[in-house]
Amino acid sequence: MQKDVLHIVSSALFPLILLITLWIIGLYQYFTNAMLIHFGIFPLEPKALTGIITHIFVHANLEHLISNSFPLFFLMWCLFYFYKPLAWTVFFIIY
């Protein structure tokens, strides 16, 4: 029983950290009116290659972030809970 609870909690750790990071960035963008669009993906622009790594952290507005939060957390939790041996590989391939 305790092993199952530990597995549930440990599977939620990384998705929760990622979600908290997304919310910190989203709230920073909302409260400071910062335009972080230059961290997004821009096709055919060599200067925007960093967007390949940083695009996941940029959302258009809080509604966009809210609508992505639960599905992202739930699906990542499922990935790390049910497919623990492959979870990191799948995560980085999808990322």
LINDA-V507580 format. One record per pair of residues at least 24 apart in sequence whose ideal C-beta (glycine too) atoms are under 6 Angstrom apart, sorted by sequence separation. I is the first residue (numbers start at 1). J is the second residue. D is the distance in whole Angstrom. If there is no record, write none. Layout:
BEGIN
I_J_D, I_J_D
END
This chain:
BEGIN
25_57_5, 30_62_6, 26_59_6, 26_65_4, 19_73_5, 15_73_5, 15_76_4, 15_77_5, 12_77_5, 11_77_6, 11_80_4, 11_81_4
END
